[in-house]
Amino acid sequence: MKRLEGKVALVTGAGSMNGGMGNGKATAIRLAQEGARICALDLHLAAAEETCELIRAEGGSAVALAADVTQEDQVQTAVAQCLSEFGQIDILQNNVGILKTGGAMDSTVEDWDQLVHVNMKAVFLPTKHVLPHFVDRKAGIVTNISSIAGLRYLGTPYIGYNATKGSIISFTRNLAAEMAPHGVRANAILPGFIDTPMARDITEQKSEDPDAIDWDALDRQRAERIPLGRVGTPWDVANAAVFLSSDEASYITGTEITVDGGVSCRV
Ligand code: NAP
């Protein structure tokens, strides 16, 4: 018996830039490997479809949905499509997030607004529109992707990103307390340095010569700062998501799982 047999999971941000492996994509695949049927939602249908093809190739069941999670009508439509396809939703994994560099003085108002707009609505809107279904069924699991950057300054000024990721922790705790009487659990995952297309993209943006980046050397430098001695992979995040989605976590709500190889212990 797989751990999520009979369950349906809606995973947002389940595609990934340029065919790479992101946290949402890996989570959709791992949840499917544990038996869940998957609604893979992404901004771009082709990216979500690629994730579904990987799931189907392993014998799983998945449907791709295109939606912008900051647009309420698109989120409502996506939730309705998922319910129409599979008849139920048991797990909502809010994975969408964007990253912009900048400190308190040099962040632009436009960047600030976009971070708040995307990162906060990415947890609020899908949750708002899945909850009525969870309340009807007296059960449901919400897992939000925050970041260890939501806890403390990590050495690079990302003030807008870090503030929104900190807010996701607060949102999750409030949600857990409010919805526990309805049988709904809510937790957050706080990844550290995870090798994903988004992480590589931001490194390239900061570099004067992106083509000259020596990724292996960079990984070795990063690994030296990580107590467990390696950069994280999207599978590390996905495995935490599987646990939080499983019955083994049935008494766990309103908390955070840090997936950072020990970085936040040392900072
Ligand atoms: P990723 O590979 O870029 O995956 C994010 C996915 O979300 C992309 O497919 C992206 O589409 C999609 N997306 C962006 N905006 C969207 C929107 N408005 N509506 C629907 N889909 C949207 O990034 P990742 O590194 O896996 O990050 C996933 C989550 O992990 C984020 O919340 C991030 O903050 C968090 N996290 C990452 C790290 C890390 O080191 N990578 C560390 C801590 C936390 P496009 O590619 O088309 O934009």
Boltz pocket constraint, residues with backbone or C-beta under 6 A from the ligand:
constraints:
  - pocket:
      binder: B
      contacts: [[A, 12], [A, 13], [A, 14], [A, 15], [A, 16], [A, 17], [A, 21], [A, 22], [A, 23], [A, 24], [A, 41], [A, 42], [A, 43], [A, 44], [A, 47], [A, 67], [A, 68], [A, 69], [A, 70], [A, 94], [A, 95], [A, 96], [A, 97], [A, 98], [A, 99], [A, 118], [A, 145], [A, 146], [A, 147], [A, 148], [A, 190], [A, 191], [A, 192], [A, 193], [A, 194], [A, 195], [A, 196], [A, 197], [A, 198], [A, 199]]
      max_distance: 6.0
